[in-house]
Amino acid sequence: MNITEVDINSIFPYDKNPRKIPTKAIEMVKESLKNFGWQQPIVVDDKNVIIVGHTRYESAKSLGMQKVPVCVAKLTKEQADAYRIADNRVNEETGWNYNFLQDELNRLMEKQVDLNITGFTSDELDRMFTKQTDDLVEQSDAIFDDNENNILNDVRMIQLFFTPEKEQKFRQKIDLIKKQKNINNLSDAVYEEIIKE
């Protein structure tokens, strides 16, 4: 992989990028760039159109960066288009192992690391640390037994952000949004609900 630093104005976002980039994502990546620097280049095609890295690009522009690291992919137009979609879609299949996550966060706290640089807000961290890890694992194991990985990810997300008494109401609301807007994925349905308010 050949990474070069180029003028940010010499690369261009893909004008039909199907992935929505909310302001919150740009702000989070800005913080990541400030704290960790460039650990992933922006991937472009041979015409300098971004394949992956639109959020990094927008964040760098917002920070006033003049130079960005770029990797030119050797892909056909069709491969580039498919990779652009796949790169975003694959991330939707992941979830958290809460035991490991809490261990990692505790270790960082012991070393006086500001946990907000992990991308979690203070409120999210507070909620997470008040949850009983054993309860999360027990519920997760029961869901894994049913081979319902998508539901597991949904439940984990709900456990992270909502109290149990609000969970049923939340799921009903999101199911209604998914049905009304013909959305298959929980994250997109949540986004639709958030932008409405």
Backbone as CSV, one residue per row, in Angstrom:
resi,resn,N_x,N_y,N_z,CA_x,CA_y,CA_z,C_x,C_y,C_z
1,MET,0.851,-1.169,0.000,0.000,0.000,0.000,0.903,1.239,0.000
2,ASN,0.686,2.099,-0.969,1.486,3.311,-1.094,0.667,4.503,-0.603
3,ILE,1.093,5.085,0.527,0.367,6.223,1.117,1.175,7.491,0.865
4,THR,0.501,8.490,0.303,1.161,9.778,0.075,0.330,10.883,0.711
5,GLU,0.993,11.980,1.039,0.280,13.127,1.595,-0.026,14.090,0.453
6,VAL,-1.302,14.466,0.326,-1.709,15.336,-0.779,-2.486,16.534,-0.251
7,ASP,-2.606,17.539,-1.078,-3.433,18.702,-0.760,-4.889,18.242,-0.670
8,ILE,-5.563,18.637,0.395,-6.948,18.196,0.614,-7.871,18.640,-0.524
9,ASN,-7.536,19.741,-1.181,-8.365,20.232,-2.280,-8.155,19.469,-3.582
10,SER,-7.207,18.521,-3.569,-6.960,17.736,-4.785,-7.755,16.433,-4.799
11,ILE,-8.480,16.146,-3.708,-9.337,14.953,-3.683,-10.786,15.395,-3.529
12,PHE,-11.705,14.528,-3.954,-13.113,14.935,-4.038,-14.031,13.864,-3.473
13,PRO,-15.055,14.275,-2.717,-16.037,13.295,-2.240,-16.810,12.708,-3.424
14,TYR,-17.240,11.478,-3.258,-18.081,10.836,-4.267,-19.471,11.454,-4.156
15,ASP,-19.976,12.014,-5.252,-21.241,12.773,-5.180,-22.480,11.912,-4.966
16,LYS,-22.336,10.582,-5.093,-23.487,9.708,-4.841,-23.214,8.771,-3.667
17,ASN,-22.399,9.229,-2.729,-22.083,8.404,-1.565,-23.370,8.042,-0.832
18,PRO,-23.688,6.745,-0.721,-24.961,6.359,-0.114,-24.970,6.444,1.415
19,ARG,-23.813,6.630,2.000,-23.744,6.680,3.464,-23.990,8.095,3.963
20,LYS,-24.936,8.238,4.900,-25.204,9.537,5.512,-24.102,9.819,6.534
21,ILE,-23.661,11.072,6.585,-22.613,11.434,7.545,-23.169,12.521,8.460
22,PRO,-23.658,12.122,9.644,-24.196,13.131,10.556,-23.082,13.991,11.150
23,THR,-23.436,15.180,11.568,-22.480,16.109,12.179,-21.780,15.466,13.360
24,LYS,-22.507,14.666,14.150,-21.915,14.016,15.323,-20.743,13.123,14.910
25,ALA,-20.866,12.412,13.797,-19.781,11.543,13.337,-18.551,12.366,12.964
26,ILE,-18.776,13.494,12.312,-17.664,14.375,11.933,-16.972,14.890,13.190
27,GLU,-17.762,15.300,14.184,-17.181,15.797,15.439,-16.370,14.711,16.137
28,MET,-16.872,13.481,16.126,-16.154,12.375,16.773,-14.837,12.081,16.060
29,VAL,-14.857,12.104,14.742,-13.631,11.838,13.988,-12.645,12.995,14.149
30,LYS,-13.154,14.212,14.249,-12.269,15.355,14.516,-11.512,15.133,15.823
31,GLU,-12.238,14.694,16.848,-11.595,14.429,18.136,-10.569,13.309,18.010
32,SER,-10.909,12.294,17.236,-9.974,11.186,17.020,-8.705,11.669,16.322
33,LEU,-8.869,12.491,15.291,-7.703,13.024,14.582,-6.841,13.882,15.505
34,LYS,-7.493,14.655,16.366,-6.737,15.508,17.295,-5.961,14.667,18.306
35,ASN,-6.588,13.589,18.779,-5.971,12.778,19.826,-5.007,11.717,19.313
36,PHE,-5.300,11.163,18.151,-4.510,10.020,17.670,-3.798,10.274,16.344
37,GLY,-4.126,11.381,15.692,-3.526,11.648,14.387,-4.110,10.744,13.309
38,TRP,-3.452,10.726,12.164,-3.918,9.917,11.031,-3.398,8.495,11.180
39,GLN,-4.302,7.567,11.430,-3.923,6.156,11.512,-4.491,5.362,10.342
40,GLN,-5.365,5.986,9.581,-5.939,5.383,8.374,-5.952,6.440,7.283
41,PRO,-5.465,6.086,6.109,-5.525,7.070,5.022,-6.925,7.135,4.423
42,ILE,-7.159,8.151,3.630,-8.359,8.233,2.808,-8.050,7.437,1.538
43,VAL,-8.972,6.597,1.124,-8.751,5.784,-0.077,-9.488,6.434,-1.245
44,VAL,-8.757,6.669,-2.340,-9.339,7.322,-3.514,-9.132,6.449,-4.741
45,ASP,-9.876,6.768,-5.807,-9.671,6.067,-7.076,-8.626,6.822,-7.904
46,ASP,-8.410,6.394,-9.129,-7.362,7.017,-9.956,-7.730,8.433,-10.426
47,LYS,-8.965,8.870,-10.136,-9.371,10.244,-10.473,-9.456,11.117,-9.211
48,ASN,-8.915,10.588,-8.108,-8.896,11.277,-6.807,-10.278,11.455,-6.183
49,VAL,-11.219,10.577,-6.551,-12.548,10.580,-5.935,-12.500,9.610,-4.759
50,ILE,-13.029,10.046,-3.628,-12.971,9.234,-2.411,-13.802,7.956,-2.553
51,ILE,-13.165,6.850,-2.206,-13.874,5.563,-2.129,-14.300,5.356,-0.680
52,VAL,-13.324,5.359,0.242,-13.638,5.292,1.677,-12.855,6.382,2.400
53,GLY,-13.505,6.953,3.402,-12.863,8.003,4.182,-13.569,9.343,4.082
54,HIS,-14.840,9.325,3.681,-15.582,10.582,3.560,-15.661,11.336,4.893
55,THR,-15.868,10.609,5.993,-15.972,11.279,7.291,-14.617,11.846,7.703
56,ARG,-13.539,11.098,7.441,-12.197,11.614,7.741,-11.919,12.867,6.910
57,TYR,-12.341,12.844,5.645,-12.159,13.996,4.757,-12.900,15.226,5.297
58,GLU,-14.187,15.041,5.636,-14.997,16.159,6.153,-14.426,16.677,7.472
59,SER,-13.952,15.774,8.308,-13.376,16.165,9.599,-12.090,16.958,9.396
60,ALA,-11.247,16.493,8.483,-9.985,17.189,8.195,-10.259,18.593,7.651
61,LYS,-11.243,18.690,6.752,-11.609,20.019,6.214,-12.080,20.932,7.336
62,SER,-12.908,20.390,8.218,-13.444,21.169,9.328,-12.334,21.645,10.270
63,LEU,-11.274,20.839,10.383,-10.142,21.212,11.230,-9.175,22.163,10.528
64,GLY,-9.430,22.428,9.246,-8.562,23.330,8.491,-7.260,22.687,8.020
65,MET,-7.240,21.363,7.956,-6.025,20.670,7.510,-5.822,20.896,6.013
66,GLN,-4.606,21.141,5.626,-4.282,21.354,4.212,-3.823,20.077,3.524
67,LYS,-3.193,19.175,4.292,-2.644,17.932,3.735,-3.299,16.747,4.417
68,VAL,-3.579,15.708,3.631,-4.167,14.481,4.174,-3.469,13.271,3.565
69,PRO,-3.359,12.159,4.323,-2.762,10.947,3.765,-3.764,10.235,2.867
70,VAL,-3.284,9.810,1.711,-4.158,9.197,0.714,-3.511,7.934,0.169
71,CYS,-4.340,6.944,-0.084,-3.916,5.734,-0.773,-4.763,5.626,-2.042
72,VAL,-4.103,5.469,-3.187,-4.835,5.310,-4.440,-5.075,3.820,-4.657
73,ALA,-6.350,3.430,-4.686,-6.705,2.017,-4.852,-6.626,1.624,-6.321
74,LYS,-6.143,0.431,-6.552,-6.092,-0.095,-7.917,-7.307,-0.998,-8.113
75,LEU,-8.457,-0.358,-8.309,-9.725,-1.068,-8.453,-10.441,-0.577,-9.704
76,THR,-11.263,-1.455,-10.267,-12.128,-1.012,-11.364,-13.206,-0.107,-10.776
77,LYS,-13.927,0.599,-11.621,-15.018,1.468,-11.162,-16.038,0.656,-10.368
78,GLU,-16.365,-0.537,-10.861,-17.354,-1.379,-10.193,-16.838,-1.861,-8.837
79,GLN,-15.556,-2.241,-8.784,-14.977,-2.675,-7.511,-14.972,-1.525,-6.505
80,ALA,-14.615,-0.334,-6.961,-14.589,0.839,-6.080,-15.985,1.128,-5.536
81,ASP,-16.990,1.059,-6.393,-18.370,1.306,-5.964,-18.812,0.264,-4.939
82,ALA,-18.461,-0.997,-5.190,-18.839,-2.073,-4.263,-18.087,-1.934,-2.942
83,TYR,-16.810,-1.589,-3.002,-16.001,-1.426,-1.793,-16.523,-0.274,-0.935
84,ARG,-16.938,0.800,-1.579,-17.488,1.966,-0.865,-18.691,1.534,-0.015
85,ILE,-19.544,0.712,-0.581,-20.727,0.235,0.141,-20.321,-0.786,1.204
86,ALA,-19.475,-1.747,0.808,-19.079,-2.822,1.721,-18.372,-2.280,2.958
87,ASP,-17.511,-1.291,2.788,-16.752,-0.751,3.915,-17.682,-0.228,5.001
88,ASN,-18.766,0.406,4.614,-19.731,0.913,5.592,-20.651,-0.183,6.110
89,ARG,-21.061,-1.078,5.232,-22.028,-2.111,5.620,-21.445,-3.092,6.625
90,VAL,-20.199,-3.478,6.440,-19.579,-4.474,7.309,-19.557,-3.994,8.760
91,ASN,-19.368,-2.690,8.979,-19.322,-2.160,10.342,-20.640,-2.329,11.087
92,GLU,-21.733,-2.464,10.360,-23.041,-2.604,11.009,-23.214,-3.952,11.683
93,GLU,-22.366,-4.916,11.361,-22.507,-6.265,11.905,-21.776,-6.452,13.226
94,THR,-21.094,-5.436,13.700,-20.325,-5.599,14.924,-21.127,-5.186,16.142
95,GLY,-20.707,-5.659,17.282,-21.316,-5.306,18.559,-20.214,-5.230,19.601
96,TRP,-20.601,-5.128,20.852,-19.631,-5.009,21.939,-19.633,-6.251,22.807
97,ASN,-18.463,-6.665,23.241,-18.331,-7.621,24.335,-18.182,-6.749,25.573
98,TYR,-19.242,-6.634,26.367,-19.253,-5.675,27.464,-18.247,-5.989,28.562
99,ASN,-17.955,-7.279,28.785,-16.926,-7.612,29.774,-15.590,-7.029,29.355
100,PHE,-15.210,-7.268,28.097,-13.933,-6.764,27.599,-13.928,-5.242,27.542
101,LEU,-15.052,-4.662,27.108,-15.128,-3.210,26.997,-14.936,-2.557,28.361
102,GLN,-15.640,-3.069,29.370,-15.491,-2.483,30.706,-14.077,-2.678,31.235
103,ASP,-13.485,-3.839,30.988,-12.094,-4.069,31.419,-11.157,-3.055,30.777
104,GLU,-11.323,-2.844,29.479,-10.461,-1.890,28.764,-10.662,-0.465,29.276
105,LEU,-11.923,-0.087,29.467,-12.208,1.260,29.960,-11.673,1.456,31.377
106,ASN,-11.815,0.424,32.228,-11.281,0.508,33.590,-9.765,0.654,33.578
107,ARG,-9.104,-0.103,32.708,-7.646,-0.036,32.607,-7.205,1.364,32.174
108,LEU,-7.927,1.933,31.191,-7.599,3.284,30.738,-7.824,4.314,31.840
109,MET,-8.922,4.136,32.611,-9.204,5.056,33.716,-8.095,5.016,34.765
110,GLU,-7.623,3.803,35.067,-6.540,3.665,36.039,-5.281,4.405,35.591
111,LYS,-5.097,4.523,34.284,-3.926,5.222,33.739,-4.219,6.702,33.504
112,GLN,-5.348,7.178,34.061,-5.726,8.595,33.983,-6.024,9.061,32.555
113,VAL,-6.481,8.151,31.702,-6.848,8.511,30.337,-8.267,9.064,30.341
114,ASP,-8.481,10.176,29.661,-9.816,10.755,29.525,-10.632,9.850,28.610
115,LEU,-11.630,9.177,29.163,-12.396,8.201,28.390,-13.226,8.829,27.277
116,ASN,-13.437,10.130,27.313,-14.193,10.774,26.238,-13.475,10.665,24.895
117,ILE,-12.154,10.425,24.901,-11.449,10.284,23.626,-11.757,8.956,22.951
118,THR,-12.482,8.063,23.649,-12.866,6.787,23.039,-14.082,6.938,22.130
119,GLY,-14.704,8.118,22.154,-15.892,8.330,21.332,-17.181,8.232,22.126
120,PHE,-17.124,7.678,23.332,-18.294,7.624,24.198,-18.430,8.963,24.927
121,THR,-19.662,9.444,25.071,-19.882,10.666,25.839,-19.859,10.322,27.325
122,SER,-19.779,11.338,28.156,-19.783,11.120,29.613,-21.072,10.441,30.053
123,ASP,-22.198,10.852,29.484,-23.483,10.231,29.841,-23.505,8.752,29.462
124,GLU,-22.996,8.426,28.284,-22.951,7.023,27.853,-22.071,6.199,28.787
125,LEU,-20.937,6.766,29.156,-20.023,6.054,30.059,-20.666,5.863,31.425
126,ASP,-21.342,6.901,31.925,-22.022,6.785,33.214,-23.057,5.670,33.182
127,ARG,-23.860,5.645,32.126,-24.892,4.609,32.005,-24.266,3.222,31.923
128,MET,-23.176,3.132,31.165,-22.524,1.840,30.985,-21.969,1.324,32.307
129,PHE,-21.372,2.194,33.083,-20.763,1.761,34.334,-21.787,1.482,35.425
130,THR,-23.036,1.915,35.235,-24.072,1.597,36.218,-24.791,0.303,35.876
131,LYS,-24.550,-0.244,34.684,-25.167,-1.517,34.301,-24.457,-2.660,35.016
132,GLN,-25.181,-3.724,35.290,-24.582,-4.920,35.850,-24.057,-5.765,34.696
133,THR,-22.743,-5.915,34.625,-22.129,-6.648,33.520,-22.662,-8.071,33.440
134,ASP,-22.856,-8.716,34.597,-23.348,-10.099,34.575,-24.713,-10.176,33.905
135,ASP,-25.578,-9.186,34.169,-26.899,-9.157,33.535,-26.769,-9.046,32.026
136,LEU,-25.845,-8.190,31.569,-25.645,-8.002,30.131,-25.177,-9.303,29.488
137,VAL,-24.219,-9.966,30.141,-23.665,-11.204,29.581,-24.728,-12.286,29.558
138,GLU,-25.493,-12.407,30.651,-26.541,-13.417,30.726,-27.563,-13.223,29.607
139,GLN,-28.007,-11.985,29.403,-28.979,-11.703,28.341,-28.358,-11.964,26.975
140,SER,-27.089,-11.583,26.807,-26.418,-11.781,25.525,-26.299,-13.255,25.202
141,ASP,-25.940,-14.076,26.219,-25.795,-15.518,25.990,-27.109,-16.138,25.559
142,ALA,-28.208,-15.733,26.194,-29.519,-16.273,25.833,-29.850,-15.922,24.389
143,ILE,-29.501,-14.732,23.975,-29.793,-14.306,22.603,-28.898,-15.051,21.624
144,PHE,-27.611,-15.247,21.996,-26.713,-16.001,21.121,-27.234,-17.416,20.900
145,ASP,-27.814,-18.023,21.950,-28.323,-19.383,21.815,-29.377,-19.470,20.723
146,ASP,-30.102,-18.381,20.492,-31.124,-18.361,19.454,-30.562,-17.986,18.090
147,ASN,-29.251,-17.763,18.020,-28.594,-17.352,16.770,-29.212,-16.109,16.167
148,GLU,-29.554,-15.162,17.005,-30.157,-13.916,16.541,-29.139,-12.794,16.701
149,ASN,-28.101,-12.805,15.892,-27.028,-11.825,16.044,-27.506,-10.397,15.861
150,ASN,-28.426,-10.174,14.925,-28.904,-8.809,14.723,-29.668,-8.305,15.931
151,ILE,-30.474,-9.175,16.522,-31.206,-8.789,17.716,-30.227,-8.527,18.853
152,LEU,-29.180,-9.338,18.953,-28.179,-9.138,19.990,-27.583,-7.739,19.899
153,ASN,-27.208,-7.338,18.702,-26.636,-6.007,18.539,-27.637,-4.928,18.921
154,ASP,-28.910,-5.121,18.554,-29.949,-4.163,18.914,-30.079,-4.062,20.429
155,VAL,-30.127,-5.221,21.092,-30.298,-5.242,22.539,-29.109,-4.579,23.224
156,ARG,-27.917,-4.865,22.746,-26.729,-4.241,23.344,-26.791,-2.722,23.210
157,MET,-27.220,-2.266,22.053,-27.315,-0.821,21.854,-28.344,-0.224,22.810
158,ILE,-29.474,-0.892,22.944,-30.522,-0.415,23.839,-30.013,-0.412,25.280
159,GLN,-29.304,-1.467,25.687,-28.796,-1.527,27.047,-27.806,-0.404,27.319
160,LEU,-27.064,-0.029,26.321,-26.073,1.020,26.498,-26.715,2.384,26.696
161,PHE,-27.811,2.647,26.004,-28.370,3.997,26.001,-29.686,4.162,26.759
162,PHE,-30.365,3.080,27.087,-31.686,3.234,27.672,-31.843,2.399,28.934
163,THR,-32.665,2.906,29.851,-32.981,2.149,31.055,-33.999,1.075,30.694
164,PRO,-34.053,-0.035,31.466,-34.950,-1.150,31.111,-36.412,-0.752,30.958
165,GLU,-36.900,0.178,31.792,-38.322,0.538,31.699,-38.658,1.259,30.396
166,LYS,-37.652,1.849,29.754,-37.894,2.549,28.494,-37.657,1.642,27.274
167,GLU,-37.063,0.458,27.520,-36.654,-0.397,26.409,-37.830,-0.828,25.533
168,GLN,-38.919,-1.290,26.155,-40.051,-1.782,25.369,-40.665,-0.668,24.521
169,LYS,-40.841,0.502,25.114,-41.400,1.640,24.383,-40.469,2.023,23.223
170,PHE,-39.160,2.026,23.505,-38.171,2.349,22.475,-38.267,1.369,21.302
171,ARG,-38.307,0.053,21.615,-38.337,-0.954,20.548,-39.626,-0.835,19.722
172,GLN,-40.744,-0.555,20.385,-42.003,-0.389,19.658,-41.913,0.797,18.699
173,LYS,-41.359,1.883,19.175,-41.234,3.086,18.357,-40.323,2.824,17.153
174,ILE,-39.190,2.178,17.395,-38.238,1.904,16.325,-38.826,0.906,15.319
175,ASP,-39.536,-0.114,15.814,-40.189,-1.072,14.900,-41.193,-0.364,13.997
176,LEU,-41.933,0.590,14.566,-42.900,1.354,13.788,-42.190,2.178,12.710
177,ILE,-41.094,2.829,13.080,-40.319,3.625,12.113,-39.771,2.722,11.006
178,LYS,-39.237,1.564,11.391,-38.682,0.629,10.394,-39.768,0.215,9.390
179,LYS,-40.968,-0.043,9.916,-42.064,-0.475,9.051,-42.541,0.666,8.153
180,GLN,-42.751,1.855,8.741,-43.258,3.003,7.981,-42.285,3.459,6.899
181,LYS,-41.009,3.426,7.200,-40.008,3.955,6.258,-39.290,2.853,5.490
182,ASN,-39.730,1.612,5.688,-39.126,0.467,5.004,-37.604,0.419,5.246
183,ILE,-37.231,0.502,6.523,-35.821,0.472,6.936,-35.548,-0.881,7.586
184,ASN,-34.463,-1.533,7.183,-34.135,-2.839,7.744,-33.196,-2.758,8.936
185,ASN,-32.500,-1.656,9.084,-31.418,-1.625,10.053,-31.741,-0.682,11.207
186,LEU,-31.475,-1.156,12.412,-31.814,-0.417,13.626,-31.147,0.948,13.671
187,SER,-29.862,1.008,13.314,-29.125,2.277,13.404,-29.773,3.360,12.545
188,ASP,-30.178,2.991,11.321,-30.817,3.972,10.440,-32.178,4.406,10.993
189,ALA,-32.894,3.463,11.611,-34.198,3.803,12.199,-34.019,4.749,13.379
190,VAL,-32.996,4.493,14.201,-32.703,5.374,15.331,-32.346,6.761,14.820
191,TYR,-31.538,6.807,13.761,-31.140,8.098,13.177,-32.380,8.862,12.719
192,GLU,-33.317,8.177,12.046,-34.554,8.823,11.598,-35.323,9.409,12.775
193,GLU,-35.352,8.680,13.886,-36.061,9.158,15.061,-35.361,10.377,15.668
194,ILE,-34.039,10.338,15.704,-33.269,11.438,16.305,-33.430,12.726,15.511
195,ILE,-33.320,12.647,14.173,-33.388,13.878,13.363,-34.784,14.474,13.360
196,LYS,-35.782,13.677,13.716,-37.160,14.161,13.756,-37.358,15.130,14.925
197,GLU,-36.580,14.935,16.014,-36.802,15.735,17.227,-36.025,17.033,17.182
